[in-house]
Amino acid sequence: MAHVKAVGSKAQQGINIAGKRLGLKKNSGEAVKAGDIIVRQRGSKFHAGKNVYLSRDFTIHAKVAGIVQFRPMTGYKQGQKYIDVVTK
């Protein structure tokens, strides 16, 4: 009979897994250049707004140089946000 349960995360099994470095890379009010990464994410927690685009792995990039701004979504998707880049 096994002495340790087979279920659990890899951390409990003694195997180290590198972090994926997800999350916000630029905050609201920060200046960005065209092509800069604003958010790395899995799925669309943040949605692409004005002057940004969503890449194949849901990373949000700036299309133009400007200032990052967040704005809330309305309706049934409350809690989620749009990310915009406002030109100078």
Buried (B, 14 or more C-beta within 10 A) or exposed (E): EEEEEEEEEEEEEEEEEEEEEEEBBBEEEEEBEEEBBBBBBEEEEBBBBBBBEBEEEBBBBBBBBBBBBBEEBEEEEEEEBBBBBEEE
